[in-house]
Amino acid sequence: MNNILVPIGTSPDSSKTLQYAIDFATQFGAHVYMMDVFSVATAVGTLANVEEKVAKSAKEHLKEVLEQVDTKGVDVKMATYNGDIVDGLKEINKELGIDLIIIAPRSNDIQEELYLGNTSGRIIKQTEIPTLIVPKGTEFKPAKKILTAFGSGILKRNSILNPLIIIKNKFRSEVSLLLVKRPGYTQDDLKVNTALMDLSSQLSITENATTYLGVTEFFQKEHPDMLCVFRRKRGFFKKLWETNTIPKSEFFVPIPVLVLSVKKD
């Protein structure tokens, strides 16, 4: 876990998400990159220095957020990007190799309709970078109990599990596995990847209409510090492929959620 990226938006809680990322990074000796994205179209007749001015303003915003946190000796670097946030994330990942993105959900308020808004939803949907969704204002603490939930035990690459393995080993976490049999499941779905099984001696199997309902059933019993899920079209975040957002009626937990990307799934 070397490079952690925190996209900084206009939310007044951005500094709290950054502080969580810094506290998390101290555990691994990781670098933290804070990134702000702006959009300036360069067309004929556009003043040549407009982009430069907007980029300077974005950097000033990053500095203001950085001044609100305790860096605790962590190397925090700033980056700006002119264009779409997903393109920016892919560009910085290509250049640096990002191990983890840390973002906040749309809101912690259960009355708020959306869990993931358009921006955070697109980050989950359109990048292959593992992402940790941290409820706004959450103070860092080691994840001692991690619930890993899935509707299919098939993994095309064992390396998908690397972030979970790194976190488990660092915090000596107890990992429990929850396989949710959903309508239309196949026998192959019930074959759990051996690398996944190696993470835990606890495998529970339940039958529910959705993976999320299975998690809700076990959540109160397990009281995990972190939930780990897989980014799949048929999994937790299938609504993303329709609207780029996730309503709280489809998914909501008050703890950090580690999303592992399953490429081309």
Sequence and secondary structure as in RCSB ss.txt:
>XXXX:A:sequence
MNNILVPIGTSPDSSKTLQYAIDFATQFGAHVYMMDVFSVATAVGTLANVEEKVAKSAKEHLKEVLEQVDTKGVD
VKMATYNGDIVDGLKEINKELGIDLIIIAPRSNDIQEELYLGNTSGRIIKQTEIPTLIVPKGTEFKPAKKILTAF
GSGILKRNSILNPLIIIKNKFRSEVSLLLVKRPGYTQDDLKVNTALMDLSSQLSITENATTYLGVTEFFQKEHPD
MLCVFRRKRGFFKKLWETNTIPKSEFFVPIPVLVLSVKKD
>XXXX:A:secstr
  EEEEE  S TTHHHHHHHHHHHHHTTT EEEEEEEE     TT  TTHHHHHHHHHHHHHHHHHTTS  TT  
EEEEEEES HHHHHHHHHHHH  SEEEE  S S TTSSEEE HHHHHHHHH  S EEE  TT       EEEEEE
S    S GGGGHHHHHHHHHHT EEEEEEEE TT  TGGGS  HHHHTT SEEEEEE SSHHHHHHHHHHHH  S
EEEEEE TTSTTTTHHHHS EETTT   SS EEEEE TT 
